[in-house]
Amino acid sequence: MTRISHSRRGTGPPIVLVHGLGSRHQLFAPVQDRLAAEHEVIALDLPGFGDSPMDPDVTPGPRGYADWLTRWLADNDITRPHVVGSSMGGGIALELGRAGVAGAVTAFSPVGFYGTTGRRWVQGLLTGLRAATRGAGPVLDRAVEHRAGRAVLLSAMFGRPGRVTPQAARLDMAGLAGAPAFAAARDDFDNYVLAPGHDPGALTRIPVTIAWGTRDIALVHRTQSARAREVFPFAHHVDLPGCGHLPFSDDPDLCTRTILDHEATT
């Protein structure tokens, strides 16, 4: 199997952190140590993102990565983890829950709850951001040093972009610019749409939380969180006030509580 870049820390019941399109596992850095206080926390770069190379046996996209991650978890003796996913990673987490692989699921702004317009919007937004990071390298490098520059560059993805450190911003943009699986995973969104009547599989038998930042303009909160409630009414649905599409640096404490709250009811 292809070498996968990942980190493991802490002890206890496992939590697996899965990033989204054009991202990397360090996205979860603001919450990782908080979770590792009582859990083993595994954060990984999907094949073709971050520092993980492409894998010819993997079809990039929510279902293809869910199939791959099922095998990776088994190979690494990780059984029935709580899978936490962001954006595309949220779709992956929901698929692992549906298949009975995950013991619990928390999905932050997961893909799949868009209509045609919403899908094209997020595909176009991320494609445009990727093109900008590829074309403006040194200029962006200088801009992220300043809070105002980060506010302009990162506001499409973060509700409070000033809380992202310059170093994290640089690495995030480099990850988006360099991801070889980006185009294939983006295009696979065409095949991943969740609608009322969708078979939830084992999701109805495990704790499921779907959380959405109220400032999410990538997968728009107002419409897509409402669709998620229609599709999976049995899930625990949470709004994250003031948070954007990637809420972990916006409000680490709230995101940590959102991930762990299911334990109080199981």
C-alpha positions in Angstrom: 0.0 0.0 0.0 1.1 3.5 -0.7 2.9 5.3 2.1 0.5 7.6 3.8 1.5 10.8 5.7 -0.3 10.8 9.1 0.2 11.5 12.7 -1.0 9.5 15.8 -1.0 10.9 19.3 -2.7 10.2 22.6 -4.3 7.1 24.0 -7.9 5.9 24.3 -10.8 5.3 21.9 -9.7 6.2 18.4 -10.7 9.4 16.5 -9.7 9.6 12.9 -9.6 13.1 11.3 -10.2 13.3 7.5 -9.6 16.6 5.6 -11.3 17.9 2.5 -10.5 18.9 -1.1 -7.1 20.5 -1.5 -6.4 20.3 2.2 -4.1 18.4 4.5 -4.2 16.8 7.9 -2.7 19.8 9.7 -6.0 21.5 9.2 -7.0 19.9 12.5 -4.0 21.1 14.5 -6.1 23.6 16.6 -8.2 20.7 18.0 -5.8 17.7 17.8 -4.1 18.1 21.2 -7.5 18.8 22.9 -8.9 15.6 21.5 -5.7 13.6 22.3 -6.2 14.3 26.0 -8.5 11.3 26.2 -8.3 9.7 22.8 -5.9 8.3 20.3 -6.1 10.8 17.5 -5.1 9.7 13.9 -4.9 12.5 11.3 -4.0 11.6 7.8 -3.3 13.0 4.3 -5.5 11.3 1.8 -3.7 9.9 -1.3 -2.9 12.7 -3.6 -3.1 15.4 -0.9 -0.7 16.9 1.6 2.4 14.7 1.8 0.7 11.5 0.6 1.4 10.5 -3.0 -1.2 9.4 -5.5 -2.3 5.8 -5.3 -3.3 4.3 -8.7 -5.7 1.9 -6.9 -7.7 4.8 -5.4 -10.5 6.7 -7.1 -10.4 10.3 -5.6 -13.8 11.4 -4.3 -16.0 10.7 -1.2 -16.9 7.1 -2.0 -13.5 6.1 -3.5 -11.6 7.5 -0.5 -14.1 5.8 1.9 -13.3 2.5 0.2 -9.6 3.2 0.5 -9.8 4.3 4.1 -11.8 1.2 5.1 -8.8 -0.8 3.9 -6.2 1.5 5.6 -8.0 1.4 8.9 -8.0 -2.4 8.8 -4.3 -2.6 7.9 -3.5 -0.3 10.8 -5.7 -2.2 13.3 -8.0 0.7 13.9 -11.5 -0.6 14.6 -14.8 1.2 14.7 -13.3 4.7 15.2 -15.1 8.0 15.6 -14.5 9.5 12.1 -14.4 13.2 11.9 -14.5 14.8 8.5 -14.3 18.2 7.0 -16.0 19.1 3.7 -15.1 16.2 1.3 -13.8 14.5 4.4 -17.3 14.9 5.9 -18.7 13.0 3.0 -16.1 10.3 3.5 -17.0 10.1 7.2 -20.7 9.7 6.4 -19.9 6.9 3.9 -17.8 5.1 6.5 -20.7 5.4 9.0 -23.2 4.2 6.4 -21.0 1.1 5.7 -20.7 0.3 9.4 -16.9 1.0 9.5 -17.2 4.0 11.8 -18.5 3.8 15.3 -19.5 7.4 15.3 -19.4 10.2 12.8 -18.9 14.0 13.0 -19.1 15.8 9.7 -18.3 19.5 9.4 -19.9 21.1 6.4 -20.0 17.8 4.4 -20.2 17.7 0.6 -23.3 16.1 -1.0 -26.1 18.4 0.2 -25.9 20.8 -2.7 -28.0 21.2 -5.7 -26.5 21.7 -9.2 -25.8 25.4 -8.6 -24.3 24.8 -5.1 -22.1 22.1 -6.5 -20.8 24.2 -9.4 -20.2 27.1 -7.0 -17.9 25.1 -4.6 -16.1 23.4 -7.5 -15.5 26.8 -9.1 -14.5 28.5 -5.9 -11.9 25.9 -5.0 -10.6 25.8 -8.6 -10.2 29.6 -8.5 -8.5 29.6 -5.2 -6.1 26.9 -6.5 -5.3 28.9 -9.6 -4.7 32.0 -7.5 -2.3 30.3 -5.2 -0.4 28.8 -8.1 -0.1 32.1 -9.9 0.7 34.6 -7.2 3.2 32.7 -5.0 5.6 35.4 -3.7 2.9 38.0 -3.4 0.7 35.7 -1.3 3.7 34.8 0.8 4.1 38.4 1.8 0.4 39.1 2.2 -0.2 36.3 4.7 2.3 38.0 7.1 -0.3 40.6 7.8 -3.7 40.1 9.5 -5.4 42.2 6.8 -3.8 40.2 4.1 -5.0 36.9 5.6 -8.5 38.4 6.0 -8.6 39.0 2.2 -7.0 35.8 1.1 -8.7 33.3 3.5 -12.2 34.8 4.1 -13.8 32.4 1.6 -12.9 29.4 3.8 -12.5 30.8 7.3 -15.0 32.8 9.4 -12.2 34.4 11.4 -9.1 34.3 9.1 -7.0 36.5 11.4 -6.8 33.5 13.7 -4.9 31.5 11.1 -1.2 31.8 11.6 1.0 33.0 8.7 2.8 29.7 8.6 -0.4 27.7 8.6 -1.8 29.9 5.8 1.3 29.3 3.7 1.2 25.6 4.1 -2.6 25.5 3.4 -2.1 27.4 0.2 0.8 25.3 -0.9 -1.2 22.1 -0.2 -4.1 23.4 -2.3 -1.8 24.5 -5.1 0.2 21.2 -5.2 -2.4 18.5 -4.7 -2.2 16.0 -7.6 -5.6 14.5 -6.8 -7.4 17.8 -6.8 -9.0 17.8 -10.2 -10.2 14.2 -10.1 -11.7 14.6 -6.6 -13.4 17.9 -7.5 -14.9 16.3 -10.6 -16.2 13.4 -8.6 -18.5 15.7 -6.7 -20.7 15.4 -9.8 -21.4 11.8 -8.7 -21.9 12.5 -5.0 -25.3 14.1 -4.2 -27.3 13.2 -1.1 -31.0 13.6 -1.2 -34.1 12.6 0.8 -34.6 8.9 0.4 -30.9 8.2 0.4 -30.2 4.9 2.2 -28.5 5.8 5.5 -27.3 2.3 6.1 -25.7 1.9 9.5 -25.8 5.7 10.2 -29.1 5.3 12.0 -27.4 3.0 14.5 -24.5 5.2 15.6 -24.1 8.7 16.9 -24.0 11.2 13.9 -23.4 14.9 14.2 -23.5 17.2 11.2 -22.1 20.7 12.0 -22.1 23.8 9.9 -20.4 27.2 10.3 -22.9 30.0 10.0 -20.4 31.9 7.9 -19.8 29.1 5.5 -19.9 30.5 1.9 -18.3 27.5 0.2 -21.0 25.0 1.0 -23.5 27.6 1.9 -24.8 27.2 5.5 -28.4 28.5 4.9 -29.4 26.1 2.2 -27.1 23.1 2.6 -27.4 22.6 6.3 -31.2 22.7 5.8 -30.9 20.0 3.1 -28.8 17.9 5.5 -31.6 18.0 8.1 -34.0 16.8 5.5 -31.8 13.9 4.3 -30.6 12.7 7.7 -33.3 13.9 10.3 -32.0 11.4 12.8 -28.6 13.1 13.1 -27.7 15.7 15.7 -27.4 19.0 13.7 -25.3 21.8 15.0 -24.7 25.4 13.9 -21.3 26.9 14.7 -21.9 30.7 15.1 -19.3 32.9 13.4 -17.4 30.0 11.9 -16.6 29.5 8.2 -16.2 26.4 6.0 -13.1 25.4 7.9 -14.0 26.1 11.5 -11.2 24.6 13.5 -9.1 27.7 13.9 -12.2 29.9 14.1 -13.3 28.3 17.4 -11.2 25.3 18.5 -13.1 24.9 21.8 -16.5 24.8 20.1 -15.3 22.3 17.5 -13.8 20.1 20.2 -17.0 20.1 22.1 -19.0 19.4 19.0 -16.8 16.3 18.3 -16.9 15.0 21.8 -20.5 15.8 22.8 -21.8 12.5 21.3 -20.0 10.7 24.2 -22.4 12.1 26.7 -25.3 10.4 25.0 -23.8 7.0 24.2 
